[in-house]
């Protein structure tokens, strides 16, 4: 991973976790259960797109790495769909 990728990943994480922070704050304020699902969905999406994708870099197999990262993203989207459906 070069410096540009590291900077982009760091910015992605910061912006993503700001989103998660405000969603968590909204849940804490309203105690509305679908908001908790939004927090979980956004968290899984952000982890899948940044941390998990880079964490499995050592596998030296782009296909497995992509399958794992995309699986996290799919799960995150499913959780977000459930949150929207329940609201």
C-alpha positions as CSV (number, residue, x, y, z in Angstrom):
1,X,0.0,0.0,0.0
2,X,1.5,3.3,-1.0
3,X,1.1,6.7,0.7
4,X,-1.8,7.8,-1.5
5,X,-3.8,4.6,-0.7
6,X,-3.1,5.0,3.0
7,X,-4.3,8.6,3.0
8,X,-7.5,7.8,1.1
9,X,-8.2,4.9,3.4
10,X,-7.6,7.1,6.5
11,X,-10.0,9.8,5.2
12,X,-12.5,7.1,4.3
13,X,-12.4,5.7,7.8
14,X,-12.6,9.1,9.4
15,X,-15.6,10.2,7.4
16,X,-17.3,6.8,7.7
17,X,-16.9,6.7,11.5
18,X,-18.2,10.3,11.8
19,X,-21.3,9.0,10.0
20,X,-21.5,6.1,12.5
21,X,-20.9,8.4,15.4
22,X,-23.8,10.6,14.5
23,X,-26.1,7.6,13.8
24,X,-25.2,6.3,17.2
25,X,-25.8,9.7,18.8
26,X,-29.3,9.8,17.1
27,X,-30.1,6.3,18.4
28,X,-29.0,7.3,21.9
29,X,-31.2,10.4,21.7
30,X,-34.3,8.7,20.2
31,X,-33.9,5.0,21.4
32,X,-35.5,4.1,18.0
33,X,-34.4,0.5,17.2
34,X,-34.0,1.0,13.4
35,X,-31.4,3.6,14.2
36,X,-29.3,1.0,15.9
37,X,-29.5,-1.1,12.7
38,X,-28.3,1.9,10.8
39,X,-25.3,2.1,13.1
40,X,-24.5,-1.6,12.6
41,X,-25.0,-1.4,8.8
42,X,-22.8,1.6,8.3
43,X,-20.2,0.0,10.6
44,X,-20.1,-3.2,8.6
45,X,-20.0,-1.3,5.3
46,X,-17.1,0.9,6.4
47,X,-15.1,-2.0,7.8
48,X,-15.7,-4.0,4.7
49,X,-14.6,-1.2,2.3
50,X,-11.5,-0.3,4.3
51,X,-10.1,-2.4,7.1
52,X,-11.2,-5.9,5.8
53,X,-10.1,-5.2,2.3
54,X,-6.6,-4.2,3.4
55,X,-6.4,-6.7,6.2
56,X,-6.6,-9.7,3.9
57,X,-4.0,-8.3,1.5
58,X,-1.6,-10.9,2.9
59,X,-3.6,-13.7,1.2
60,X,-2.0,-12.9,-2.2
61,X,-5.2,-14.0,-3.8
62,X,-7.2,-11.1,-5.2
63,X,-10.3,-13.3,-5.7
64,X,-10.6,-14.4,-2.1
65,X,-9.7,-10.9,-0.8
66,X,-12.5,-9.4,-3.0
67,X,-15.0,-12.1,-2.0
68,X,-14.4,-11.4,1.7
69,X,-14.6,-7.6,1.3
70,X,-17.7,-7.8,-0.9
71,X,-19.4,-10.2,1.6
72,X,-19.0,-7.6,4.4
73,X,-20.4,-4.9,2.1
74,X,-23.4,-7.1,1.1
75,X,-24.1,-7.9,4.8
76,X,-23.9,-4.1,5.6
77,X,-26.4,-3.3,2.8
78,X,-28.8,-6.0,4.0
79,X,-28.6,-4.5,7.5
80,X,-29.3,-1.1,6.1
81,X,-32.3,-2.5,4.1
82,X,-33.7,-4.0,7.3
83,X,-33.3,-0.6,9.1
84,X,-35.1,1.2,6.4
85,X,-37.8,-1.4,6.2
86,X,-38.4,-1.3,9.9
87,X,-38.6,2.5,10.1
